[in-house]
Amino acid sequence: MSHATISSPLAHHFDDLEQQHGAANLGMWTFLVTEVMIFGGLFASYAVYRSLFPEAFEAASDKLLWWLATINTVVLLSSSFTMVLAVHGAQVGNRKFLVNGLLATIALGILFLGLKFYEYQVDYLEGLIPIPGWFSGEHFHVPPDDPLFLGHVRLFMVLYFVMTGLHAVHMIIGMGILGWLVFKARRGAYTPEHHPQVELVGLYWHFVDVVWIFLFPLLYLSGGGL
Amino acid sequence: MHSHISLRTYTIIFVSLLVLTGLTVLASRLPLGAAHMPVGLIIASTKAMLVILFFMHVIHSDKVTWLYALGGVYWLFILIGLTMADYLSRPVSINKSHETITRPVTR
């Protein structure tokens, strides 16, 4: 493998690998902060409308499957754990650890999305999807003094689908990149000294986990209770 | 960029995250009324902090990474905090917006 020694991973515009990795790390953090702003706009919308229409938001939140979301929270936290194990494998040069960690993360991601798909299906059957013809307010007790109540319930459901949908899109993208990492890791592309892609995708995956950590109580657990 | 976090630490953090998840679900089933939201958010913030500090290695990162992470939190505070300061401090206009920003539902 004389070729590998000739083509050093060090790009010519960096002094050394440490500087190069620092720049890559900072680039990823810059991207993640812009992601915070994307989701932040949705969280801000949620905060405004929840403060305006608390009764409708609590009633709608109570209709969601909190126990399924709890299982999904555990699944996603576990996928973050397998991700750090994969990164650890790359750091200590254990390829089996790295590849198996990445594969486990993908598998848990698939499980999460499968459960989410099932949940969307239940939402459809319950008439919770805020599309004309699909939405049915029959399960809600509408206060007589609030004729707009069901409209506010629909507003909650719009936020629910946009927020969880955007989160799911991020997971699908992440799982695609994880698959690419598995492919490269199997070919021995990563060494303990140089595996920036593994570290950066790890950061992305944990960020997606953090978004869900906030979506979980806001959408599922902050209703009026049982 | 390289972290020196042991598998033992990762495992402790993971178990803590699961315990906090159990706690937040438990709290949501208690009759706390309006306190559901703040309790949920406090526990979620704690979980997010554990993930960011340990899983994302910020605790062993250089100062610039800290600056970026805190910058994200700060801008989020501006976005949500100042927006809510506006809405929550103008009860009259909220009542008016109740009429104007929503339309009757036609099914």
Interface residues (C-beta under 8 A of the other chain):
Chain A: E18 H21 G22 A24 N25 L26 W29 T30 L32 V33 V36 M37 G40 G41 F43 A44 A47 V48 S51 L52 W66 T70 T73 V74 L77 S78 S80 F81 M83 V84 L85 H88 Q91 P132 F135 S136 G137 P147 L148 L150 G151 H152 R154 L155 P196 E199 G202 L203 H206 F207 D209 V210 I213 F214 F216 P217 L218 Y220 L221 S222 G223 G224 G225 L226
Chain B: M1 H2 S3 I5 L7 Y10 T11 F14 L17 L18 T21 T24 V25 A27 S28 R29 L30 P31 L32 G33 H36 M37 G40 L41 I43 A44 K47 A48 V51 I52 F55 M56 S61 D62 V64 T65 Y68 A69 G71 G72 W75 L76 L79 I80 T83 M84 Y87 L88 I94 S97 H98 T102 R103 P104 V105 R107
